[in-house]
Amino acid sequence: MSVHSEIEEKGKAALNQILEASSLEQLDGFRVSVLGKKGALSEALKQLGQVPAEERPKLGALANEWKTRIESAIESKKADLESQKIEADLKKTRIDVTLPARRVHLGALHPITKTIRKISETLGRIGFDVTTGPEVETDFMNFEAVNIPKDHPARDMQDTFFLGPGVVLRSQTSPVQMRTMREEKWPVRILCPGAVYRCDSDATHSPMFHQIEGLWVDKKVSMADLKGVLDFFAKETFGSQVKIRLRPSYFPFVEPGAEVDVSCAICAGRNPHCQVCKGTGWLEILGAGMVHPRLFELAGYSPNEVGGFAFGMGVERIAMLLHDIPDLRLMFQGDERFLKQF
Ligand code: PHE
């Protein structure tokens, strides 16, 4: 048989075999036996040496043509066999549509987020705008710019995380007030909610917690305005029956300064065994005061022109009072049984 007809014969035979292949393994076997190094086509080509030189290119081209044809036949057969296999697998597996579906867990807002939103909404109604600032702060902004110089004892009130020379995780949101005053002209009426950090951890302290601070600066802002705003805030938050009281206190950035209590919404002071107010009738909710003139100077405002008040509260504390949460740590454990309740 001539080399030419041998190539033709072997090619045709291979095509037939491929068409009849019944499994992917068999198909692969054919591929090796025809196209492999020792396969039929290669064997036929080995005889090229015996044919006259001028016929060789033609035969080479013929062999290549068959090679391509066989390869594409293998490809399409392979695709056929694969889809047959998928069909067969699908027939074997059935979906039981009567099985109850897995429960989809709906997310909900965290009590801290809800509390921040509630406070922002309440004070937003009397003109406070929400402003935020960086959690990584300079020592200067966190302390010095709010009147707590390097050796000031008030630094001990806030056990601070230092990230590097002159850089801290902010221990309060007060620097946001200073940033705002340095960037904007008065009047200023802002709320600064956000995470703050202190080296402290137990049932009532967490190394990361949230504060909201308020600042109102304008021509004639008095202590009476502060009381009015806080009274409005307390009644909107804890109920119209609550009262507030201011106790003199010290914060470096205000003068005078006060701690603010709200009357116990649970017992109104009538139950000496009240779990919430411990029988005192009052709950401390925030710190406040009239902005220290030094801050106005550092902000570039003239202390003779403006007055202002500031207040700051712990968001977790408010959320715990609102929802009767016994342990601060519950807020940060991510336990769905706890979070689901809000
Ligand atoms: N930033 C103060 C603190 O963390 C809270 C505060 C703000 C007190 C404004 C008074 C006025 O202690």
Residues whose N, C-alpha, C, O or C-beta is under 5 A from the ligand:
A	BS01	LIG	S171 Q172 S174 F251 G287 A288 G289 A310 F311 G312
